[in-house]
Amino acid sequence: MALVQAHLTQEDWAQVEKEHFAPAYRPHEIPGMPAWTMNGLPAEAVRSMFRSPVLRAVRTFLARRFARAERRTFRHVPA
């Protein structure tokens, strides 16, 4: 997502999301979206989005879930 944010305008991304991604989302995939979009962002940017203790707890839960899925998905790729 960091690359997408560096190279696409908000309008470009909205169009891509509407045409290609939104129709394919399944309900069980939606909780992973925030962690995926934060992947690769500077830590200060992530902290600034989650100042509330409740939001920090949700972020931590989602980040752990995302990390497990990433490890499982890329387990055969050399480090």
Secondary structure, DSSP 8 states (H G I E B T S, - for coil): -HHHHHHS-HHHHHHHIIIIIGGG--GGGGGGHHHHHHTTS-HHHHHHH--SHHHHHHHHHHHHHHHHHHHHHTTTS--
